[in-house]
């Protein structure tokens, strides 16, 4: 049930009033207290009617928000809590609350390497303590794909701060093809995650194209405040709009792809598109479908197609069909012995 900010301010104010047992609270007193609280929070006069506060009390008494507040009327005009120790801030968590908090904590943990989430550390710890005291340990309901042993994650925060503050980096990097690591001046623009790996995207120099460094190949990162930052107003969404993965190729590699999906996999491809450019251009009588993509012909696209094995067929372009066929033939040779 949606609850707006002003209503929450009123609930909190009424709760604070009724906890004060040294004063008797009439409906008019509660109206005045809520009006003052709203003025303090909003900086402007907000009309609070008798009907509004009566409905607030009714809502607090109910279980719609989980309060079940024991608000009673005595002497036909004063309001108080029947239990003087009650407060809406001390209500116990129900089972659904526990599940939500548990999974929220698990999801927040995924971002533990970013300093912008560092202030959440204490909050997460308090949530975990609350959860532990309320229920026994149980396995997570939401299981997120992660790789705790992936190298390079220790650089995430340094890289994030450099992008945020537009600072040039000196990156010691060793690609899979290189024998030795080398140092490069790097102007960082975005951090990109794909297939459970992180990548740093930016420029080495003004004249060179966009470069992509895998974080697990970065050996060292330093700030270089002497070099002016090359700010090209990079737009990651625009840059990757026709790319599967992280390998962005030239315009000549951007083509229309037609793929035939078998009956058993068609529902999956329909509900989870291979790419945001995907369109269904034909639905065959045997349950198969033909989809169209407009993407670069890169390594990640081929890996995606090969992952479907015999359940997918490349119709066009010929070059992609030929490459996939060759790779499948080579795969068959591995099992021909």
N, C-alpha and C positions, 0 to 999 in steps of 0.2 A: 504494500500500500504506500503510495507516494505521500510524503510529508514535506511541505515547503519550509523554508528557513524561518519565516516569521512564526509559524506554528511551533517549531522546535524551541525558539526563544521563549515563547509563552509557556510551554510545558516546563521548561527549565526554571523559569521565574516562579511559576505557581508552586513547583516542587520546593524551591528555596524558601518561599514564604511559609509553606505548611510545615517545613522542618523547624521553623522558629516557633516553638511552643510558648514563648514568653509574651506573645502577642496574639490577640484574637483577630481573625481575618474574615471580614465580610466580603461579599461578592464585589462591592464597590472598591474595597481595598485591593483585591486581586486585579481588578481592571486598572487601577491607578499604577500598580507595580508593573504590570505588563506594558502599559503605555510608556512608562519611564524607561524600561529596559529596551523597548523597540526604538525609542528616540536615541538612546545611548548607542545602540548598534548601528542604526540607519542614519542618524543625524537629521531626522525630519519627523514631524508629527504624523503618527499613524493612528487612525481611529480604531479603537477596540470597543466593540459593543458588548452589552450584557450577554446577548445570545452567543457571541463568539466564545466568551469565557465559560459559559454553561456547557457548550459543546466540547470545549477543551477538557473540562472536568469529566464529562461523560466519556470522552476518548481515553483519558488517562485511567479511568476506572475499568475500562474494557480490556480484553486481551488482544485487541487488534494490533497494538504496537508492543505487546508483551509486558506492559506495565502492571496491569491489574492493581492499580493503586487503591489502597484502602481509605479513600477520602469519605469522610462522614460530615454530616451537618448536625450541629448541636445548638440548643437554645433557639432553634428554628431560623438562625441567620448566620452563624459562624461556621467556618470550614476548618478542618484539621485532619491529620492522619490518625486513624484508629490505632495504628502501631507507630509510636513516636520515633522509632528507629528506622522507619521506612524511608527510602529515597529511590527515585526512578533510576538513579545512577548506580544503584547497587543490585539491580535485578539480576538473577542468575541467568546464564546462557542456556538456551534450549538446545536440543540435539541438532536442529538445522543450523543454528548459529555456530555450533562447534564445527560442523562440516565445512561451512563457508570460511571460517577463520583458519582452519587447518590448511585448506587448499590455497587460501590467499597468502599465507605465510610461505608455503612451498613455492608459489609463483614469484613472490618478492625476492626469495633467495637467489633466483636466477640472475638477478642484477647486482649481486653483492660486490662485483668488481668495479662498479661505477661509484665515484665519490658523491655524485649527486643523489645517490640513494643512501649515503652513509648515515644521514640523520635518521633514517628509518631503522637503523640497527637496534637502537634502544626500544623502539616501538615493537619491532618484530620479537625482540627478546621478551618483552612484557606480554605480548600476545601468546608466545609459546608457554610462558609460565602460567598464564590464565588457562590455556587449553589443557596443560598438564594437570592442573589442580581440578579441572572440571571432568576430565575423562581419562580413561586408560589409553595407552599408546595403540595406534592402529595404522595399518598401511594406508598410503595415500590413495584417494579415489581418483584424483587427476594425476596421471603420470606424464611428466614432460620429458621429451627427448633431450638429453644433455650428455656432455662428455667432460667429466670433471678432470680427466688427465690430459686434456688438450693443452698444448704449449702455447705461450704467447698471451694468455688471458691476463697475466700480470701487467701487461702494457696497456690494457683497455683504458684505465683511468687517465694515464699520461696522455694518450692519444686523444681521448675525449676532451680533456682540458685544452690541448693545443688547438683543436678544431673550434672549440667554443671561444677561445681568446685570440684566435688567428695568429698562432705562433708557428714559425718554421721549425722543422725537425731535422736532425741528423740521424738517419736510420742505418744501422748496420744490418744488412740483409743477405741471406744466402738462399737463393732459389734452388729448386730440386736439380736443376741442370748444372749449377755452378759448383766448382770444386772448393772454392774459398768464398768467404763472405766479403762483401764490399760495402763501403759507406756511401750513402746518397743523401743529398739535400732534398727534403720532401716538404711540399706545401699541402697539408692535409685538408680534405673537404668533408668527407663523411666516413663513418664506420658502417660496413655492410655485413650482415649475417646471411649465409646461405649454406644449406645442408649441414648445419651444426658446426660450421667453421666461420671465423671472423676475418674480415678483410679491411685494410686501410686503403682508401681511394683518394687520389690527389694528383699533383703534378710535381715532376722533378725540376722542370724549368718551363719558362713561358712558351718556348717553341715546340716542346715535346708534347705528345698526346697524353691523355689521362692514363695514369699508371695505377695498378692494383697490387698491393703487397699482402700476402697471407700472414696473419699474425703469428702463426706457428713457425714461420721462417724468419721472423725478426729476432735478432740476437741482442740488440741494444738500441735504446732510444734516448736522445738528448735534445734539449731545446737549444735553438740558436737564435738569440734575440738580436743579433747584428744584421741579419738578412731581412729585408722587407718582405712581408707576406704577400703572395700573389693571389689577390682576391678576384676571382672570375665569376662570382655569383653562381656557383655550381648548383645545379638542380638534379639531385639523385633520381627522382621519379622520372624526369624527362630523359635522363641519360640511359636508364635501364628499361625504358618502356617497351622496347622490342627485343629484350634479351632474356633468355633462360639462364639463370646463374649469374656469374660475374664477368664473363668474357664478352666484352662489347667489341664487335668487329666493325669494319668499314661499311659504307653504304652498299657496296657491291655484294656483301654477304647477307644483306637483308632481302629475304624472299618470302613468297607465299608458299606455305607448306600444306599439303593435303595428306591426311592420315586416315586410314580405315581401321576402325576399332571393332573387335569381335563382340558378339552378343553378350558374353559374360562380363566383359569389362566396360561396355558402353555406359551402364548406369553410374559407374565410378567416375568416368571421364566427364560425364554430364554434370554430376554434382560437385566434382572437384576438377575444374578445368586445368589443362596442362599449362595454360598461359592465359593472361587476361584478354588477349586478342582472339581467343578461341571462339569459333562460330560453327554450329552444326549446319552443313550445307546439303546433307543427304541422309535420309533414314531409309535403310534397305528393308526389304520384306523379311529377310532372315534374321532381323534384329540387330544387324550391324549398323554402324553409323560412320559417316565421313565428316571429319572436322577440318576446319581451315585455321591455320595460325599464320601470323605475319611476324617472323622473328629472324634473328641472325642464325646462320648455319654454323654454330659453334660446338665445342666439345661437350658442353653440358646438355645441349639438345640431343646429341647422339646418345649420350648416356641415358637420358630420360627415355628415349625410344627403345633402346636395347633392354631397358629394365622390364618392358612389357613382353619381351621374347616373341613367341609365335602369335601373340594376341593382337598385334598391331602390324599394319603394313603401310609403308611409305608409298603413296601414289605419285607424288611430285614434290620437289623437282627431281630430275633424273640423277643429278650429282649426289643428292642425299640418299636416294634409293640405292644407288650403286655402292656408296660407302657402307650403308647398313648391311647390304647383302654380303659384301666382302667380309665384314667383321663377323657376321653370323656363320659364314662358311669357314672362317678360321676357327671359330668356336667349335664347330662340328668336328673339325680335324682333331681337336684335343681329345675327343671321345671315340675316335675311329680306331684307336690302337687296341 
